[in-house]
Amino acid sequence: MADEKPKENEGEKKQSSQKPILFIGLAVFNLVVVIGVAYMLYSWKKHEEAQTTIQDVVEGEHAEQEHDKLEEEELLGLSVPLETFLVNLAGVRGGRLLKVTMSLEVDGVDVQNEVEKRKAEIRDTILILLSSKSFDQVSSRDGKDFLREEVRDTLNSFLTKGKVKSVLFTEFFYN
């Protein structure tokens, strides 16, 4: 009997020394599981946020198109095409002709409407201006640039709702 008591004490000592190790092991295991679940939830949420829906793509495309359209209008302005002008150049006995088609770049819808309403007056002014030019005045690059500025300044002198930003020649032919 005396021999049996020490064996029971040794068994109790082994169990009591294993309990803290078991608790520490379970605590570490639980901590790893909690961290793993938290990481999985975090990654899933990030992945879900990164996913774009078709609606997001469509809305983004529409916004981009509107932005591009506004940006293009700001850069180019509004354009008002004019009919072709055919005039005899001044000072030439052989009858040199000038054929010009142009477009007016205006700075707003109001002036665009004014140009449309006053097209006859604008055409008359441009015809008189073109027919007063000689071949030498319109045949060089500088001459064309000066003519462009002269048309713009002349039209701006009587337009009331805005300005012509530039004159664009879409056809320029002389013989």
Secondary structure as UniProt FT lines:
FT   TURN            2..3
FT   HELIX           4..50
FT   HELIX           54..76
FT   STRAND          78..81
FT   STRAND          85..88
FT   TURN            90..91
FT   TURN            93..94
FT   STRAND          97..106
FT   HELIX           109..117
FT   HELIX           119..131
FT   HELIX           135..139
FT   HELIX           141..158
FT   STRAND          164..174
//
